Amino acid sequence: MQNPFKKQHNAKSENIEISGANKNIPVRENYQRYVGKKLFFLFSMLALVIFLSAFIVTIGPLDISIPEVYEILLSSLFPGYFTIEGLPSQIVWNIRLPRIVAGIMAGFGLGICGCVMQAVLKNPLASPFTLGISSGANFGVAVAAVMGVGVMGGPYLLVGNAFLFSMLCALFIIALASFKGATSETLILAGIAINYLFGSLSDLFRYFATDEQLRIMVSWGMGDLSAFSWSNFALLLGVFVFCTPLLYLKVNDLNIMAIGDENAKSLGIDANRVRMFSMLLASLLIATIVCFTGTIAFIGLVAPHMARMVVGSDHKYLFPASGILGALILMSADATGLNLLRPTMIPTGIMTSLLGVPFFMYLILKKKKKEFW
């Protein structure tokens, strides 16, 4: 005999499933709209980078008309139609364009490394120089300037020493942290100790340096994009191509680590291993940037906070947003320093600090209804 209630029961179950599916539709639409806003912001900032690059290349201490600048750029693509040579061509190709490329690459690298370090160290004040990389690079330059000793000779004396000592500092801290346990507190404390140690050693070299040696050390420590040239582009691009995708592959792990190391471990994520891997790659990228640009402060600290205010804490979007905003900040600061007091050029590191400190004070003093960390 057939159960008379079976049909009614099945119909009721189908109605429940249909109503549940209907309820999921607004949720899915809201999520797609949420993701769409983030992607729109990323593509808008990317378009702004392109627009700003096209504008910055037309300004500088030497007055070159905008049509002439673009004729110079087109002359390499269509040599038969545009043939502009001489001093304007040399300035555009060998001074302005390398600075723009350096600003984009260095700003993007410092931004993503700051984002990664703030995530793995769980500290909103973490930056690419928390590990003492900056002080190590400064010490390497001091050794090269005062003693003339370096791993490379000629024009790469300062660059080689800056890279070597910055990586030695990072590797020492990572090795110490792996020996004692790669907790965020261990890495931060070790970075503070290394900063003070190599800062003191650099001051000691400054005390015994001549005027010319002191000028080299001070100018490099201020940070400047003028040291970058097309001969350095291939090396910096190679490090970017190697480090950036590997760091981005860890964004899901960084999201999980935000809930705590123990909770991440319960979900199958080895937080210590992710922390060491991310810090090693970030240190390699930062050391490569620093050895060509010098000490440029606040980009790695401010850019992730600005990106977090707009796109939230999901590292799938926070990671690229931090890099793009870092590139925008560094390009803007360099262009401002280059043209503010013509013909005097203000070092890029000074401009980033002057622009970064007010914004950071704004974040501290502003009464926010929503926390961004």
Disulfide bonds with the S-S distance in Angstrom:
none
